[in-house]
Amino acid sequence: MSSVISELPAMDATRFQHTPFYCEENVYLLCKTLCENGVADATASDLFVVFISNEKKQVPLWHQKASTRADGIVLWDYHVICVQRKKESDSEPLVWDLDSTLPFPSPLPSYVADTIQPSFQLFPEYQRFFRVVHAPLFFKHFASDRRHMKEPDGSWTAQPPPHQPIVSQDGVLHNLSEYIAMSSADTLASLDPETLREAISQKLGVLVSHTQLQDLFTKLP
């Protein structure tokens, strides 16, 4: 495993399937691939899918490939990344963001510093919230029929991925809106072990603020 970890910084994001504006499906496939190629645990126990959004559905993130600015800032309605946390390792959690210009993957602290830029003063309505969902539960429950990417006349706002839409194991066709619904009132008040253990076992995981995100990954059971 140590040889695999040492190779991670050199990994090429283009080896993974990526369809612009479909980050939730990109991350779904990314997690599956990491499990299949041995970079992640085969059961995805060390992977977490992280949705980033807010009530305004306007979240500023830096160092994004879609940006036309030198600082790489984009105002997404929501974004999705994967965070890998290996229990047996002392190394920092790793962020896999297919839309980022940062190293792939990036250690969580540097990703937060460069992409979230918590020291940058934002108006309250632009603060970012993070829904952290354990990947095995995401594989089981997530569904998207891509309706959010269609105009009223049925045309696509962006060309969809070539694969079939993702259907949940119990047959649900679309629940993306549940994952990106975020409010400051729903963030965890405490990161105590019992609260975290219960929250991370839920379909929609746990919602935290940007000030809690790194702490969360040090305290997950």
ROFI-714286 format. One record per atom (N, C-alpha, C): atom name; residue number from 1; x, y, z negated. Coordinates in steps of 0.05 Angstrom, whole numbers, plus 5000, padded with zeros to 4 digits. Layout:
BEGIN
 atomo num    X    Y    Z
    CA NUM    X    Y    Z
...
END
This chain:
BEGIN
 atomo num    X    Y    Z
     N   1 5017 4976 5000
    CA   1 5000 5000 5000
     C   1 5017 5025 5000
     N   2 5040 5024 4987
    CA   2 5057 5048 4986
     C   2 5066 5056 5014
     N   3 5071 5037 5032
    CA   3 5079 5044 5059
     C   3 5057 5057 5074
     N   4 5032 5049 5069
    CA   4 5009 5062 5082
     C   4 5007 5091 5072
     N   5 5009 5095 5046
    CA   5 5006 5121 5035
     C   5 5028 5140 5046
     N   6 5052 5130 5049
    CA   6 5074 5147 5059
     C   6 5069 5156 5088
     N   7 5053 5140 5103
    CA   7 5048 5147 5130
     C   7 5024 5167 5133
     N   8 5009 5171 5112
    CA   8 4984 5186 5115
     C   8 4988 5214 5126
     N   9 5009 5230 5117
    CA   9 5012 5257 5127
     C   9 5016 5258 5157
     N  10 5025 5236 5169
    CA  10 5031 5237 5198
     C  10 5007 5227 5215
     N  11 4985 5221 5202
    CA  11 4962 5210 5216
     C  11 4951 5231 5235
     N  12 4941 5222 5258
    CA  12 4931 5239 5279
     C  12 4901 5239 5278
     N  13 4889 5262 5274
    CA  13 4860 5264 5272
     C  13 4846 5256 5298
     N  14 4860 5258 5320
    CA  14 4848 5250 5346
     C  14 4844 5220 5348
     N  15 4855 5205 5330
    CA  15 4850 5176 5329
     C  15 4822 5169 5320
     N  16 4808 5189 5309
    CA  16 4781 5185 5298
     C  16 4761 5199 5315
     N  17 4737 5186 5317
    CA  17 4716 5197 5334
     C  17 4707 5224 5322
     N  18 4704 5244 5339
    CA  18 4695 5270 5330
     C  18 4677 5283 5351
     N  19 4653 5290 5342
    CA  19 4635 5305 5359
     C  19 4630 5332 5347
     N  20 4637 5354 5360
    CA  20 4633 5381 5348
     C  20 4604 5385 5338
     N  21 4602 5397 5314
    CA  21 4576 5404 5302
     C  21 4561 5380 5291
     N  22 4573 5357 5290
    CA  22 4560 5334 5278
     C  22 4578 5323 5256
     N  23 4586 5340 5237
    CA  23 4606 5332 5217
     C  23 4597 5310 5199
     N  24 4571 5308 5193
    CA  24 4561 5287 5176
     C  24 4564 5260 5189
     N  25 4560 5258 5215
    CA  25 4564 5232 5229
     C  25 4593 5227 5233
     N  26 4609 5248 5238
    CA  26 4638 5244 5241
     C  26 4650 5232 5215
     N  27 4641 5242 5192
    CA  27 4652 5233 5167
     C  27 4642 5204 5161
     N  28 4618 5198 5168
    CA  28 4607 5171 5165
     C  28 4626 5151 5180
     N  29 4632 5157 5205
    CA  29 4649 5140 5221
     C  29 4678 5140 5211
     N  30 4687 5163 5202
    CA  30 4714 5166 5191
     C  30 4718 5147 5167
     N  31 4698 5147 5148
    CA  31 4700 5130 5125
     C  31 4700 5101 5133
     N  32 4683 5094 5152
    CA  32 4682 5066 5161
     C  32 4709 5058 5172
     N  33 4721 5075 5188
    CA  33 4747 5069 5200
     C  33 4769 5067 5179
     N  34 4769 5084 5159
    CA  34 4789 5083 5138
     C  34 4787 5056 5123
     N  35 4763 5046 5120
    CA  35 4759 5020 5107
     C  35 4768 4998 5124
     N  36 4763 5000 5150
    CA  36 4770 4978 5169
     C  36 4800 4976 5174
     N  37 4814 4999 5174
    CA  37 4843 4997 5180
     C  37 4861 4995 5155
     N  38 4848 4992 5132
    CA  38 4864 4987 5108
     C  38 4874 5011 5093
     N  39 4869 5035 5103
    CA  39 4877 5059 5090
     C  39 4861 5064 5064
     N  40 4835 5056 5066
    CA  40 4817 5057 5042
     C  40 4810 5029 5034
     N  41 4799 5027 5010
    CA  41 4789 5001 5001
     C  41 4767 4990 5020
     N  42 4766 4965 5024
    CA  42 4747 4953 5043
     C  42 4718 4959 5036
     N  43 4713 4963 5010
    CA  43 4686 4968 5001
     C  43 4680 4998 4999
     N  44 4700 5015 5006
    CA  44 4697 5044 5005
     C  44 4695 5055 4977
     N  45 4704 5039 4957
    CA  45 4701 5047 4929
     C  45 4718 5072 4923
     N  46 4739 5077 4939
    CA  46 4756 5100 4933
     C  46 4750 5124 4951
     N  47 4727 5123 4965
    CA  47 4720 5145 4983
     C  47 4695 5159 4973
     N  48 4695 5186 4977
    CA  48 4672 5202 4970
     C  48 4666 5222 4992
     N  49 4640 5223 5000
    CA  49 4632 5242 5020
     C  49 4623 5268 5006
     N  50 4633 5290 5016
    CA  50 4628 5316 5002
     C  50 4615 5335 5022
     N  51 4590 5343 5015
    CA  51 4575 5362 5031
     C  51 4581 5390 5018
     N  52 4586 5409 5035
    CA  52 4592 5437 5026
     C  52 4570 5455 5037
     N  53 4556 5469 5020
    CA  53 4536 5488 5030
     C  53 4527 5506 5007
     N  54 4505 5521 5011
    CA  54 4494 5537 4990
     C  54 4465 5544 4997
     N  55 4451 5559 4980
    CA  55 4423 5565 4986
     C  55 4420 5582 5011
     N  56 4439 5599 5017
    CA  56 4438 5617 5040
     C  56 4444 5602 5066
     N  57 4456 5578 5063
    CA  57 4466 5562 5086
     C  57 4486 5578 5102
     N  58 4504 5592 5087
    CA  58 4526 5607 5100
     C  58 4550 5604 5081
     N  59 4568 5586 5089
    CA  59 4592 5580 5072
     C  59 4617 5587 5088
     N  60 4633 5605 5078
    CA  60 4659 5612 5090
     C  60 4680 5591 5083
     N  61 4693 5580 5104
    CA  61 4715 5562 5101
     C  61 4737 5570 5119
     N  62 4762 5569 5110
    CA  62 4785 5577 5125
     C  62 4799 5553 5139
     N  63 4816 5559 5158
    CA  63 4832 5539 5172
     C  63 4815 5518 5186
     N  64 4794 5528 5200
    CA  64 4777 5510 5215
     C  64 4783 5513 5245
     N  65 4783 5490 5259
    CA  65 4790 5489 5287
     C  65 4771 5505 5304
     N  66 4746 5508 5295
    CA  66 4725 5521 5311
     C  66 4728 5552 5310
     N  67 4745 5562 5293
    CA  67 4748 5591 5290
     C  67 4763 5603 5313
     N  68 4756 5628 5319
    CA  68 4771 5644 5339
     C  68 4790 5664 5326
     N  69 4791 5663 5299
    CA  69 4807 5682 5284
     C  69 4834 5670 5276
     N  70 4853 5687 5271
    CA  70 4880 5677 5263
     C  70 4879 5662 5236
     N  71 4861 5671 5218
    CA  71 4860 5657 5192
     C  71 4842 5633 5192
     N  72 4830 5627 5215
    CA  72 4814 5603 5218
     C  72 4788 5602 5203
     N  73 4778 5626 5196
    CA  73 4753 5626 5180
     C  73 4729 5621 5197
     N  74 4710 5605 5187
    CA  74 4684 5599 5200
     C  74 4663 5602 5178
     N  75 4640 5612 5186
    CA  75 4617 5612 5168
     C  75 4598 5590 5177
     N  76 4601 5566 5164
    CA  76 4585 5543 5170
     C  76 4558 5544 5155
     N  77 4537 5532 5166
    CA  77 4513 5528 5150
     C  77 4517 5506 5129
     N  78 4533 5487 5137
    CA  78 4542 5466 5118
     C  78 4566 5452 5131
     N  79 4582 5439 5115
    CA  79 4605 5424 5125
     C  79 4607 5398 5109
     N  80 4620 5378 5121
    CA  80 4623 5352 5107
     C  80 4652 5343 5110
     N  81 4663 5334 5088
    CA  81 4690 5323 5088
     C  81 4690 5297 5073
     N  82 4712 5283 5074
    CA  82 4716 5258 5058
     C  82 4739 5263 5038
     N  83 4735 5255 5013
    CA  83 4757 5256 4993
     C  83 4763 5227 4984
     N  84 4788 5221 4984
    CA  84 4797 5194 4976
     C  84 4811 5196 4949
     N  85 4802 5181 4930
    CA  85 4814 5180 4903
     C  85 4820 5151 4896
     N  86 4846 5145 4894
    CA  86 4854 5118 4887
     C  86 4859 5117 4857
     N  87 4844 5100 4844
    CA  87 4846 5098 4814
     C  87 4873 5089 4805
     N  88 4886 5071 4820
    CA  88 4911 5060 4811
     C  88 4935 5077 4817
     N  89 4930 5100 4830
    CA  89 4952 5117 4838
     C  89 4953 5143 4822
     N  90 4977 5153 4818
    CA  90 4980 5179 4804
     C  90 4979 5202 4824
     N  91 4977 5196 4850
    CA  91 4978 5217 4870
     C  91 4951 5233 4870
     N  92 4952 5257 4881
    CA  92 4928 5274 4882
     C  92 4908 5261 4902
     N  93 4882 5267 4897
    CA  93 4862 5259 4916
     C  93 4868 5271 4943
     N  94 4860 5257 4964
    CA  94 4866 5266 4992
     C  94 4840 5275 5005
     N  95 4842 5297 5020
    CA  95 4819 5307 5036
     C  95 4823 5301 5065
     N  96 4802 5288 5076
    CA  96 4802 5282 5105
     C  96 4781 5300 5118
     N  97 4790 5321 5132
    CA  97 4773 5340 5145
     C  97 4780 5341 5175
     N  98 4763 5329 5191
    CA  98 4769 5328 5220
     C  98 4767 5355 5234
     N  99 4755 5374 5221
    CA  99 4752 5401 5233
     C  99 4773 5421 5223
     N 100 4792 5412 5207
    CA 100 4812 5429 5195
     C 100 4838 5429 5211
     N 101 4852 5452 5210
    CA 101 4879 5454 5222
     C 101 4901 5447 5202
     N 102 4893 5441 5177
    CA 102 4912 5433 5157
     C 102 4922 5405 5161
     N 103 4943 5396 5148
    CA 103 4952 5368 5150
     C 103 4930 5349 5146
     N 104 4931 5326 5160
    CA 104 4909 5306 5159
     C 104 4921 5280 5149
     N 105 4914 5272 5124
    CA 105 4898 5286 5105
     C 105 4914 5306 5089
     N 106 4900 5322 5073
    CA 106 4913 5342 5056
     C 106 4908 5336 5026
     N 107 4927 5340 5009
    CA 107 4922 5337 4980
     C 107 4899 5356 4972
     N 108 4882 5347 4954
    CA 108 4859 5364 4946
     C 108 4867 5392 4936
     N 109 4887 5394 4919
    CA 109 4893 5421 4909
     C 109 4900 5441 4931
     N 110 4917 5432 4950
    CA 110 4925 5450 4972
     C 110 4901 5455 4991
     N 111 4884 5435 4995
    CA 111 4861 5439 5012
     C 111 4842 5460 4999
     N 112 4838 5458 4973
    CA 112 4821 5477 4959
     C 112 4833 5505 4962
     N 113 4859 5507 4957
    CA 113 4872 5533 4958
     C 113 4870 5546 4985
     N 114 4874 5530 5006
    CA 114 4875 5541 5033
     C 114 4848 5543 5047
     N 115 4830 5524 5042
    CA 115 4804 5523 5056
     C 115 4782 5537 5040
     N 116 4781 5532 5014
    CA 116 4761 5545 4997
     C 116 4769 5573 4989
     N 117 4795 5576 4984
    CA 117 4807 5601 4975
     C 117 4791 5613 4952
     N 118 4790 5599 4929
    CA 118 4774 5607 4906
     C 118 4781 5634 4895
     N 119 4805 5644 4900
    CA 119 4813 5671 4890
     C 119 4801 5693 4907
     N 120 4791 5686 4931
    CA 120 4779 5707 4948
     C 120 4752 5715 4937
     N 121 4749 5741 4933
    CA 121 4724 5751 4921
     C 121 4701 5750 4941
     N 122 4681 5734 4935
    CA 122 4657 5731 4952
     C 122 4633 5742 4938
     N 123 4613 5752 4954
    CA 123 4588 5759 4942
     C 123 4575 5733 4931
     N 124 4560 5734 4910
    CA 124 4549 5710 4897
     C 124 4535 5691 4916
     N 125 4520 5703 4936
    CA 125 4504 5686 4954
     C 125 4521 5669 4973
     N 126 4547 5676 4974
    CA 126 4565 5660 4992
     C 126 4582 5640 4977
     N 127 4578 5637 4951
    CA 127 4593 5617 4936
     C 127 4586 5589 4947
     N 128 4607 5572 4947
    CA 128 4603 5545 4958
     C 128 4596 5525 4936
     N 129 4578 5507 4943
    CA 129 4572 5484 4925
     C 129 4579 5458 4939
     N 130 4585 5438 4923
    CA 130 4595 5413 4933
     C 130 4579 5389 4923
     N 131 4566 5375 4942
    CA 131 4552 5351 4934
     C 131 4570 5327 4940
     N 132 4578 5314 4918
    CA 132 4597 5292 4920
     C 132 4582 5265 4918
     N 133 4583 5250 4939
    CA 133 4568 5225 4941
     C 133 4588 5201 4945
     N 134 4585 5181 4929
    CA 134 4602 5157 4931
     C 134 4597 5144 4958
     N 135 4618 5139 4974
    CA 135 4614 5129 5001
     C 135 4597 5104 5003
     N 136 4600 5084 4986
    CA 136 4582 5060 4988
     C 136 4553 5068 4987
     N 137 4545 5087 4971
    CA 137 4517 5096 4970
     C 137 4510 5112 4995
     N 138 4529 5128 5005
    CA 138 4524 5143 5030
     C 138 4519 5124 5053
     N 139 4535 5103 5055
    CA 139 4530 5083 5076
     C 139 4502 5070 5074
     N 140 4493 5066 5050
    CA 140 4468 5053 5045
     C 140 4444 5071 5051
     N 141 4446 5096 5042
    CA 141 4422 5114 5042
     C 141 4421 5135 5064
     N 142 4443 5143 5075
    CA 142 4443 5166 5093
     C 142 4430 5159 5120
     N 143 4415 5179 5131
    CA 143 4403 5175 5157
     C 143 4401 5202 5171
     N 144 4405 5202 5197
    CA 144 4402 5226 5213
     C 144 4392 5219 5242
     N 145 4369 5229 5249
    CA 145 4360 5226 5277
     C 145 4366 5250 5294
     N 146 4382 5269 5282
    CA 146 4393 5292 5296
     C 146 4371 5313 5303
     N 147 4349 5312 5289
    CA 147 4328 5332 5295
     C 147 4336 5360 5289
     N 148 4355 5363 5271
    CA 148 4364 5390 5264
     C 148 4381 5403 5286
     N 149 4388 5387 5306
    CA 149 4404 5397 5328
     C 149 4388 5401 5354
     N 150 4362 5402 5351
    CA 150 4344 5405 5374
     C 150 4330 5432 5374
     N 151 4327 5444 5397
    CA 151 4311 5468 5400
     C 151 4281 5460 5400
     N 152 4263 5479 5397
    CA 152 4234 5473 5397
     C 152 4226 5459 5423
     N 153 4240 5464 5445
    CA 153 4232 5451 5471
     C 153 4244 5424 5474
     N 154 4259 5415 5453
    CA 154 4271 5388 5454
     C 154 4299 5386 5464
     N 155 4310 5409 5474
    CA 155 4337 5409 5484
     C 155 4357 5409 5461
     N 156 4381 5401 5466
    CA 156 4402 5399 5445
     C 156 4416 5426 5442
     N 157 4421 5434 5417
    CA 157 4438 5458 5412
     C 157 4467 5451 5416
     N 158 4474 5426 5413
    CA 158 4501 5416 5419
     C 158 4499 5387 5427
     N 159 4516 5379 5446
    CA 159 4515 5352 5456
     C 159 4518 5331 5434
     N 160 4500 5312 5431
    CA 160 4501 5293 5409
     C 160 4523 5272 5413
     N 161 4531 5258 5392
    CA 161 4550 5236 5395
     C 161 4540 5214 5413
     N 162 4559 5198 5424
    CA 162 4551 5177 5442
     C 162 4538 5153 5428
     N 163 4544 5149 5402
    CA 163 4533 5126 5388
     C 163 4503 5131 5380
     N 164 4490 5110 5372
    CA 164 4462 5112 5364
     C 164 4460 5128 5337
     N 165 4438 5142 5333
    CA 165 4434 5156 5307
     C 165 4436 5137 5284
     N 166 4444 5148 5261
    CA 166 4448 5132 5237
     C 166 4422 5128 5222
     N 167 4414 5103 5217
    CA 167 4390 5096 5203
     C 167 4398 5084 5176
     N 168 4384 5091 5155
    CA 168 4391 5080 5128
     C 168 4384 5051 5127
     N 169 4395 5037 5107
    CA 169 4390 5008 5105
     C 169 4361 5001 5099
     N 170 4346 5020 5088
    CA 170 4317 5015 5083
     C 170 4299 5027 5105
     N 171 4312 5035 5127
    CA 171 4296 5043 5150
     C 171 4289 5072 5153
     N 172 4299 5089 5134
    CA 172 4294 5118 5136
     C 172 4309 5129 5160
     N 173 4295 5147 5175
    CA 173 4307 5157 5200
     C 173 4322 5184 5196
     N 174 4313 5200 5176
    CA 174 4326 5226 5173
     C 174 4323 5236 5144
     N 175 4346 5241 5132
    CA 175 4345 5253 5105
     C 175 4368 5273 5100
     N 176 4380 5282 5122
    CA 176 4402 5301 5120
     C 176 4395 5325 5103
     N 177 4371 5335 5105
    CA 177 4363 5359 5090
     C 177 4365 5355 5060
     N 178 4362 5331 5050
    CA 178 4365 5325 5022
     C 178 4394 5329 5013
     N 179 4413 5323 5030
    CA 179 4441 5324 5022
     C 179 4451 5353 5023
     N 180 4440 5370 5040
    CA 180 4450 5397 5043
     C 180 4433 5417 5027
     N 181 4412 5408 5013
    CA 181 4397 5426 4996
     C 181 4413 5431 4970
     N 182 4420 5455 4966
    CA 182 4438 5461 4942
     C 182 4429 5487 4929
     N 183 4430 5486 4902
    CA 183 4423 5509 4886
     C 183 4441 5510 4861
     N 184 4449 5533 4853
    CA 184 4466 5536 4829
     C 184 4452 5523 4805
     N 185 4426 5523 4804
    CA 185 4411 5512 4782
     C 185 4414 5482 4780
     N 186 4422 5469 4802
    CA 186 4425 5440 4803
     C 186 4453 5430 4797
     N 187 4472 5448 4794
    CA 187 4499 5439 4789
     C 187 4502 5427 4761
     N 188 4520 5409 4757
    CA 188 4524 5396 4731
     C 188 4533 5417 4711
     N 189 4521 5416 4688
    CA 189 4529 5434 4666
     C 189 4554 5423 4652
     N 190 4557 5397 4653
    CA 190 4580 5385 4639
     C 190 4592 5363 4656
     N 191 4618 5359 4654
    CA 191 4632 5338 4668
     C 191 4640 5315 4649
     N 192 4624 5312 4628
    CA 192 4631 5290 4609
     C 192 4627 5263 4623
     N 193 4642 5243 4614
    CA 193 4643 5217 4628
     C 193 4616 5204 4632
     N 194 4599 5205 4612
    CA 194 4573 5192 4614
     C 194 4555 5206 4635
     N 195 4555 5232 4635
    CA 195 4540 5247 4655
     C 195 4550 5241 4683
     N 196 4576 5241 4687
    CA 196 4588 5235 4713
     C 196 4582 5207 4722
     N 197 4584 5188 4704
    CA 197 4579 5160 4710
     C 197 4550 5156 4721
     N 198 4531 5169 4708
    CA 198 4504 5167 4716
     C 198 4499 5182 4743
     N 199 4511 5206 4745
    CA 199 4506 5222 4769
     C 199 4518 5210 4794
     N 200 4542 5199 4792
    CA 200 4555 5188 4815
     C 200 4543 5162 4825
     N 201 4525 5151 4808
    CA 201 4512 5126 4816
     C 201 4485 5132 4831
     N 202 4479 5157 4834
    CA 202 4454 5165 4847
     C 202 4458 5168 4877
     N 203 4436 5165 4891
    CA 203 4436 5167 4920
     C 203 4449 5193 4930
     N 204 4441 5216 4917
    CA 204 4451 5242 4925
     C 204 4475 5251 4909
     N 205 4486 5234 4893
    CA 205 4511 5240 4879
     C 205 4508 5262 4859
     N 206 4528 5279 4858
    CA 206 4530 5300 4838
     C 206 4536 5327 4852
     N 207 4524 5348 4843
    CA 207 4528 5375 4854
     C 207 4545 5391 4835
     N 208 4567 5403 4845
    CA 208 4585 5419 4828
     C 208 4592 5445 4843
     N 209 4602 5464 4827
    CA 209 4612 5489 4838
     C 209 4641 5486 4847
     N 210 4652 5506 4860
    CA 210 4679 5505 4869
     C 210 4699 5505 4846
     N 211 4690 5515 4823
    CA 211 4708 5515 4799
     C 211 4709 5488 4786
     N 212 4690 5470 4792
    CA 212 4688 5444 4780
     C 212 4699 5422 4797
     N 213 4704 5428 4823
    CA 213 4709 5407 4842
     C 213 4734 5390 4836
     N 214 4757 5403 4831
    CA 214 4781 5388 4826
     C 214 4779 5373 4799
     N 215 4767 5386 4780
    CA 215 4764 5374 4753
     C 215 4747 5348 4756
     N 216 4727 5350 4773
    CA 216 4709 5327 4777
     C 216 4725 5302 4785
     N 217 4744 5306 4804
    CA 217 4758 5282 4814
     C 217 4779 5272 4794
     N 218 4786 5287 4774
    CA 218 4803 5277 4753
     C 218 4787 5262 4732
     N 219 4761 5267 4731
    CA 219 4745 5255 4710
     C 219 4725 5233 4719
     N 220 4724 5229 4745
    CA 220 4706 5208 4755
     C 220 4714 5181 4743
     N 221 4694 5165 4736
    CA 221 4700 5139 4724
     C 221 4713 5120 4745
END
